[in-house]
Amino acid sequence: MISNIRALLALALVTGTGALAAESWRTIATPADATRLEQRDETFAAALAEVKASEFAGELAKNRLLYDPAKRLDNPLPPEGRYLCSTHKLGGQYLAFIAYPDFVCAVYGKGDRRQFVKLTGSQRPVGFIHADGRRSGVFLGSLMLGDDAGLVPYGQDKERDLAGTVERIGKDRWRIVFPRPFYESTLDIIDLRPVR
């Protein structure tokens, strides 16, 4: 419950940034994050190669849809609501693969810019999903860690900045793909399914 309150407070901080509301993601993204987004395909391939070369290679077959880099359906922005969301970390310096259990996330708003908050867990992305074409959106936000009481705004700390592509991969299923996040892995994927 405390995590929910903290995440909502963080969302209020992000929402209160007037300049952010008027700009497109291209004018907001840091140069480092713009580069990460441009390298999404190469990073996805590199992360899959790391997993395939490890003792976790069999994990990829358990969730082929999620790990298919080419899967991108029309209407990529998830609708407003609560979601079960699990984070999958592929490649990196510690483990080649780890999939965490479901946590709770939420999407707020409609249109070309929506708010996204991971409400529970020790690593909680908070930010905005921006429209970016028919088959992809862009998430830009910041990472809240552990017992953080407030959010470090996007663009102020490269260790907290997050950038990812938002993609619909099924009738009621989305993912956010984070190429080269600062912590731990080569690629993070948040798997989103609506709470029923």
ABEGO torsion letter per residue (X at the ends): XAAAAAAAAAAAAAAABAAAAABBAAAABBAAAAAAAAAAAAAAAAAAAAAAABAAAAAAAABAAAABAABBBBGABBBBEBBBBBBBBBEEAABABBBBBBBBBBBBEBEABBBBBBABEABBBBEBBBBBEAABBBBBBBBBBEABABBBBBGABAAABBBBBBBBABABBBBBBBBGBABGBABBBBBBBBBX
